[in-house]
Amino acid sequence: MLIYLLVFLAAFFFMEFMAWFSHKYIMHGFLWVLHADHHKKDHDSWFERNDLFFIFYAVVSMGFFFLWRYKIFEYGLAVGLGIFAYGFTYFVVHDIFIHQRFKLFRNANNIYSRALRRGHKMHHKHTGKEHGECFGMLLVPFKYFKK
């Protein structure tokens, strides 16, 4: 049972690397066309083309569920749940807490939440795909913890 928990945690924390990597090299790279509306809103819709990245990772997570269900990969459930848990956490932190797509967690004002918002604000100061910084989500560089 412990191995499943370790696999779940490994998948969850690996997704922070994947979020950083895909944000820096894919979203700010060849799929900028899908991510650009997140930096500079050019439409009236609540949905963004950028939301398609959530769908991609949901499909990956479901793929691991199927691999487990059909006994192809024993740890598929743990990996799929780890990806799902990271996606849910990312949604809560990024879309709800930082961007306030739903008006919740508005008054969170501890040192970590301030650093998280500061780092993301620095990321969004660049409206183009070049010269970006702070591409991760949950792991915030130390410089954003300073006042």
Phi, psi and omega in degrees: 000323180298324180297324179292321176295318179295320177295317177303310181295321178298317178296316179301309183287330174296328179295334174296318175297316180297322178297314179298309183299309183292327178292315183286315190258340180254305181293321177265015178239237188289345176251028176304328180302331177272336186263340187302322183291349175281330179271327180219103184293120183240028183206169181259356184284149173291327179280150177240153173301329178302334180296344178297335178294326175299317181297318179303310182290332174295319178295319177299314179301313179297325177301319177293325175300316179294320178300322177288314184301321182263019173056037177267326181219111186302325184265012182301322179295315180296318179293312179301318178292325177296317177294316178299314182298320177294317178300318178295316178298316179300316179300313181296313183289309187282305187278324182268306185288310185279305186271353175055041175295333168236137187279073179231162176054039183285333187254014177295121189219041175268174186299320180292314182295324176294317179295320179300312179294320179297314180297319180290325177297321177294325177295318184277356177292341176264116181271350177260177183278344180270164173062026180285166176209163176054071185270345181283188180234298187272330177267113186256131177303145185303328184298339180275354176275346180283152180280000000 
